[in-house]
């Protein structure tokens, strides 16, 4: 299932809800979402859209933290 790249606003009021959904994903879905979000962040950076870039970076960091809770490591390079 393809999802939209993950974003978090600063002090996102839906953070808990989004994190619960992330925890429900299996390892491969979580990894795929990480790379999709990372690609979106790269595009935002290329477009110099810093607000979106920061939202995507918050998403990638959150995915990495949740993956680490499972003992998974998602490295920033493929």
Secondary structure, DSSP 8 states (H G I E B T S, - for coil): ---------TT-TTHHHHHHHHHHS-HHHHHHHHHHHHHHHHHHHHTT-HHHHHHHHHHHHHHHHHHHHTT----S--
